[in-house]
Amino acid sequence: MQTRNSKGEVVAEQNVSITKDGTVVSVNTMFDHGKPVSQTIAVRDDSGNVRTETVLGGKLLP
């Protein structure tokens, strides 16, 4: 899902994927003029354990 500003530029994007083993990967990316500013990656395994990582100034995952 993408969030756009009044000019139609993408300012945020959220992607969620579920792997075959039930792991949920959620990626939230914030943009400034088309360049990634920050990205938060959350991984929840089938036991409910959650790991998060935030990256500033770059983009790790699509």
N, CA and C of each residue as an Amber inpcrd file, in Angstrom:
protein
   186
   0.8390000  -1.1490000   0.0000000   0.0000000   0.0000000   0.0000000
   0.9000000   1.2330000   0.0000000   0.5270000   2.2330000  -0.7870000
   1.3070000   3.4590000  -0.8660000   0.4860000   4.6410000  -0.3660000
   1.1830000   5.5960000   0.2660000   0.5820000   6.8560000   0.6730000
   1.2270000   7.9440000  -0.1650000   0.3990000   8.8070000  -0.7440000
   0.8990000   9.8710000  -1.6220000   0.5300000  11.2380000  -1.0640000
   1.3420000  12.2460000  -1.3830000   1.0310000  13.6090000  -0.9840000
   0.1230000  14.2570000  -2.0280000  -0.1840000  15.5410000  -1.8580000
  -1.0980000  16.2250000  -2.7690000  -0.5370000  16.3810000  -4.1770000
   0.7680000  16.2120000  -4.3460000   1.4010000  16.2770000  -5.6670000
   1.4500000  14.9090000  -6.3450000   1.0010000  13.8760000  -5.6470000
   1.0120000  12.5210000  -6.1920000   2.3020000  11.7640000  -5.9540000
   3.2310000  12.3460000  -5.2030000   4.4950000  11.6750000  -4.9040000
   4.2930000  10.6580000  -3.7730000   4.9660000   9.5320000  -3.8760000
   4.8990000   8.5190000  -2.8220000   5.6860000   9.0210000  -1.6220000
   5.0300000   9.0780000  -0.4420000   5.7090000   9.4990000   0.7790000
   5.8920000   8.3360000   1.7590000   5.1100000   7.2570000   1.5810000
   5.2480000   6.0900000   2.4490000   4.7410000   4.8680000   1.7030000
   5.2970000   3.7130000   2.0820000   4.8900000   2.4590000   1.4590000
   4.9370000   1.3590000   2.5090000   3.9120000   0.5080000   2.5050000
   3.8740000  -0.6160000   3.4370000   3.6620000  -1.8990000   2.6500000
   4.4940000  -2.9000000   2.9410000   4.3890000  -4.2160000   2.3060000
   4.3700000  -5.2770000   3.3950000   3.4900000  -6.2640000   3.2350000
   3.4060000  -7.3740000   4.1820000   3.4850000  -8.6710000   3.3900000
   4.3360000  -9.5830000   3.8430000   4.4890000 -10.8900000   3.1980000
   4.4160000 -11.9810000   4.2610000   3.8780000 -13.1270000   3.8710000
   3.8180000 -14.2850000   4.7510000   4.5620000 -15.4220000   4.0650000
   5.5400000 -15.9940000   4.7680000   6.3290000 -17.0790000   4.1970000
   5.6030000 -18.4090000   4.3650000   6.1430000 -19.4490000   3.7410000
   5.5400000 -20.7840000   3.8200000   5.4760000 -21.3180000   5.2450000
   6.4470000 -20.9270000   6.0790000   6.4660000 -21.4350000   7.4610000
   5.6480000 -20.5740000   8.4220000   4.9300000 -19.5590000   7.9180000
   4.0520000 -18.7360000   8.7460000   4.6700000 -17.4710000   9.2900000
   5.9040000 -17.1730000   8.9190000   6.5550000 -15.9440000   9.3520000
   5.9500000 -14.7640000   8.5940000   5.6370000 -13.6840000   9.3340000
   5.0670000 -12.4800000   8.7330000   6.1580000 -11.4070000   8.6990000
   6.4250000 -10.8560000   7.5170000   7.4180000  -9.8070000   7.3400000
   6.6780000  -8.5430000   6.9190000   6.7880000  -7.4860000   7.7290000
   6.1390000  -6.2140000   7.4550000   7.2190000  -5.1590000   7.2550000
   7.1540000  -4.4360000   6.1240000   8.1530000  -3.4350000   5.7950000
   7.4550000  -2.0940000   5.5900000   7.8730000  -1.0870000   6.3490000
   7.3440000   0.2650000   6.2230000   8.4820000   1.1850000   5.7960000
   8.3090000   1.8680000   4.6650000   9.3460000   2.7430000   4.1300000
   8.7990000   4.1560000   3.9970000   9.5690000   5.1430000   4.4600000
   9.2050000   6.5540000   4.3390000  10.1130000   7.1850000   3.2780000
   9.5350000   8.0210000   2.4040000  10.2730000   8.6480000   1.3140000
  10.2430000  10.1620000   1.4280000  11.2640000  10.8130000   0.8920000
  11.3120000  12.2640000   0.7470000  11.7510000  12.5530000  -0.6760000
  10.8550000  13.0970000  -1.4750000  11.1140000  13.3880000  -2.8910000
  11.6110000  12.1560000  -3.6430000  11.0010000  11.0080000  -3.3740000
  11.3210000   9.7760000  -4.0870000  12.4920000   8.9910000  -3.5410000
  13.2040000   9.5360000  -2.5650000  14.3520000   8.8310000  -1.9810000
  13.9580000   8.2500000  -0.6290000  14.3420000   7.0140000  -0.3450000
  14.0060000   6.4280000   0.9600000  14.7330000   7.1380000   2.0950000
  13.9780000   7.4910000   3.1330000  14.5490000   8.1860000   4.2890000
  14.7330000   7.2130000   5.4480000  13.7190000   6.3980000   5.6840000
  13.8230000   5.3950000   6.7500000  12.9900000   4.1780000   6.3800000
  13.3820000   3.0500000   6.9390000  12.6680000   1.8070000   6.6910000
  12.6570000   0.9990000   7.9870000  11.4670000   0.5290000   8.3590000
  11.3100000  -0.3190000   9.5320000  10.8570000  -1.6910000   9.0620000
  11.5930000  -2.7090000   9.4770000  11.2960000  -4.0840000   9.0960000
  10.9270000  -4.8390000  10.3680000   9.7390000  -5.4430000  10.3850000
   9.2930000  -6.2370000  11.5250000   9.0650000  -7.6620000  11.0460000
   9.6080000  -8.6130000  11.7840000   9.4670000 -10.0290000  11.4420000
   8.8250000 -10.7320000  12.6330000   7.6610000 -11.3640000  12.4010000
   6.9710000 -12.1220000  13.4480000   6.9570000 -13.5860000  13.0460000
   7.5320000 -14.4410000  13.8950000   7.5500000 -15.8750000  13.5780000
   6.2500000 -16.5370000  14.0190000   6.1200000 -17.8180000  13.7320000
   4.8780000 -18.5280000  14.0340000   4.6500000 -18.7280000  15.5340000
   5.6610000 -18.4490000  16.3680000   5.5180000 -18.5150000  17.8270000
   5.0810000 -17.1810000  18.4210000   5.0320000 -16.1350000  17.5890000
   4.6330000 -14.8110000  18.0510000   5.7820000 -13.9060000  18.4340000
   7.0230000 -14.3730000  18.2970000   8.1870000 -13.5410000  18.5990000
   8.3860000 -12.5160000  17.4900000   8.6330000 -11.2490000  17.8730000
   8.7790000 -10.1700000  16.9030000  10.1750000  -9.5710000  17.0020000
  10.8160000  -9.3810000  15.8370000  12.1000000  -8.6730000  15.7460000
  11.8830000  -7.4720000  14.8390000  12.4080000  -6.3210000  15.2270000
  12.3010000  -5.1390000  14.3740000  13.6740000  -4.5350000  14.1580000
  13.8180000  -3.8960000  13.0190000  15.0500000  -3.1920000  12.6820000
  14.6760000  -1.9390000  11.9100000  15.2910000  -0.8280000  12.2500000
  15.0500000   0.4200000  11.5460000  16.3330000   0.8550000  10.8580000
  16.1950000   1.2290000   9.5950000  17.3410000   1.6830000   8.7970000
  17.0720000   3.1260000   8.4030000  18.0340000   4.0080000   8.6390000
  17.9070000   5.3980000   8.2590000  18.7900000   5.7030000   7.0610000
  18.2640000   6.4450000   6.1000000  19.0590000   6.8810000   4.9570000
  19.2590000   5.8460000   3.8840000  18.4880000   4.7920000   3.8620000
  18.6390000   3.7740000   2.8340000  17.4630000   2.8290000   2.8250000
  17.4620000   1.9280000   1.8930000  16.3550000   0.9870000   1.7640000
  16.9290000  -0.4120000   1.6350000  16.5000000  -1.3340000   2.4990000
  16.9850000  -2.7080000   2.4560000  16.1150000  -3.6130000   1.6190000
  14.8010000  -3.5350000   1.8270000  13.8730000  -4.4430000   1.1740000
  12.9030000  -3.6810000   0.2690000  12.3970000  -4.3220000  -0.7610000
  11.4040000  -3.6470000  -1.6250000  10.0640000  -3.5010000  -0.9290000
